[in-house]
Amino acid sequence: MAGLEEKLSILLPLGAAGIPALVAWLAVPVVRRLATRWGLLDQPAARKVHEVPTPLGGGLAIWLGTVLPLALGSGVAYALGSTGGESTPNWLPGAVSVHLPGVVEQLPRLWALLGAASVLLLVGLVDDRRGIHWTWRLGIQFAVAGFTVAWQGWRLTAFIDWPPLTWFLSVLWIVALINAFNMLDNMDGLSSGVAAIAGGMLAIALMIGRDPQTGQPQWFVAGLLWVLTGSAIGFLWHNRPPARIFMGDAGSYFLGYILAVSTMLATYTGYEEGRRYAVLTPLCVMAVPLYDMVTVIAIRLREGRSPFHADRNHFSHRLVELGFSKGQAVLVIYLLTFTTGLGALVLPRVDAVGAAIIVVQVVCLLLLIGLLESRSRRVNGSDSGEAPR
């Protein structure tokens, strides 16, 4: 059994990420042509940094890279496991066949998740093409998040025994991550790269950790995260500087939603384990996107503007103000995300003192960046003429 787990730990990331990466990579050229035909173009403007019209709609490639492999995998799993473990083919390893009925049982929930994510993708496409007022966008996001929590029963518990509060926090978490990755999509390769790092880190955390109830790695959620990570990587090849396509709102909504829900589907610790601080794992992994969103909103409100008004106050733009090139700013954010993600991997394996050190380290890291940024803004002055690109 241990030998099989070791093989799965190698094969799952390669297979579950490799195939989606290939699908998304191949889909991008097709999507680029369709985006131009459909008028999905991001035009240069005073508040934008790209100089030529660039196709939007890259989220469709990410969607295809995620949905097509999962559809194929669902069909295979259903064909092999729908009749129960006793009827599965003899050539399947016992440790695999025993999990097949459970996988089949989870398929309706998987496709409910993908269906909700696809709704957000369509909303993003409409917003990319025609523009939707922020009140409608936010209302639809809350509606989809509410469906996810109320209808599917997916929510953050965080050892809080008052369901109304956990429902509210779960909806808020989903909407926050959707908008965090949307706001992060302001430089070539930034949002998709951070999503790939975050998804990979969460998947590793679930593979090296154990479900407190079963004692097994959480292969199902980890597999979903590897699929999403692979799709983001396949798209990133075309989105790296100079980007030939942007993911648009469609892609950032899709990525943010699935990452948010995946963190809620995972189990990080149990009531009996005495390591309840492990529930902070997703918060550490998502620290950088959330930092960008919170600081951007704070700056806009301080300047008396709407928090949904685009400007050059994003984390990446502030790093450019410090003297970094755009490519260096993106790399800094990658490294920060990777660093906070490493802390998240260690979090379930330390005692309370170690956990406190990890959390304080993440906070101090972000505060240090904030101090450097504030110094730069005092020296250079605030630039409020932004662009998502």
Secondary structure as GFF3:
##gff-version 3
##sequence-region A 1 389
A	DSSP	alpha_helix	2	38	.	.	.	ID=ss1
A	DSSP	beta_strand	41	42	.	.	.	ID=ss2
A	DSSP	beta_strand	54	55	.	.	.	ID=ss3
A	DSSP	alpha_helix	58	81	.	.	.	ID=ss4
A	DSSP	three_ten_helix	85	87	.	.	.	ID=ss5
A	DSSP	alpha_helix	94	97	.	.	.	ID=ss6
A	DSSP	alpha_helix	100	129	.	.	.	ID=ss7
A	DSSP	alpha_helix	134	150	.	.	.	ID=ss8
A	DSSP	alpha_helix	163	184	.	.	.	ID=ss9
A	DSSP	alpha_helix	190	208	.	.	.	ID=ss10
A	DSSP	alpha_helix	219	239	.	.	.	ID=ss11
A	DSSP	alpha_helix	248	265	.	.	.	ID=ss12
A	DSSP	three_ten_helix	276	280	.	.	.	ID=ss13
A	DSSP	alpha_helix	281	285	.	.	.	ID=ss14
A	DSSP	alpha_helix	287	302	.	.	.	ID=ss15
A	DSSP	alpha_helix	315	321	.	.	.	ID=ss16
A	DSSP	alpha_helix	326	346	.	.	.	ID=ss17
A	DSSP	three_ten_helix	347	349	.	.	.	ID=ss18
A	DSSP	alpha_helix	352	380	.	.	.	ID=ss19
###
